[in-house]
Amino acid sequence: MKKYLLVALLAGVSIFTSCTVAQMAVTPDFMEQAEELPIEGRSMVKPNGSFTIGNYTVANRKRGWVQKSGFSIFGYHDQEATQKHHFSLQNAQGNIWYIFAASYLGITSLQDGKGLTIELSPNMEYYASQFTSPQSGTWRLVTIDPRHYFERKKFTGELSNGTNTFKIEPVYSFKGSKFPTSDVLGYEFKDATGVVGAVQVINNGKVWIKPGLDADTHMVLTSAMASLLLYEKLEQTIEND
């Protein structure tokens, strides 16, 4: 439900900004020189099917069913959900590689008998994806999301091949807004020099990347951001039960 409310909110924002699609806030120093990789063909609500990110083509998307389990006793509720998916990415030279991903969410809550539901920590949503670069080996992306802005300091994310690591940080605010949203709007990728890439996962999506990166780093960051563009959070599946 939260996702569709956010989509409705964004539609309203677009109307009041002369049809300009809302954009997440990105670190200003990075945005001054960032290169945007245009996204074409990605659905706003259900990001399935093929689409392009600059010169890269996302295709062959296969998503498994959401597997759910849980039990309730004396007001104590324990729920779990998992899902797997994979897809391919092809560059302008025709090279194709596959990205495999999985997500997990466990929610433990307690109802006090008066209609109040209290979540019992940690209740994090976990997401991981993996792909292999011919030059730099196997890369793994991991995010651990506390699922709300007020718990943002507990968010953990990284993209690493064991030798090089990019830190992943969530973005909760729209450009020009003083107020954050409760949901993640996108992510920034950082190395020791600062932000090197950013991806907006709402609306039709947006991708920005630091110019001048070598071809392998460009491929690695684009693969990771494509993975996040296809990540559908599991919270809604549990909320709708």
Disulfide bonds with the S-S distance in Angstrom:
none
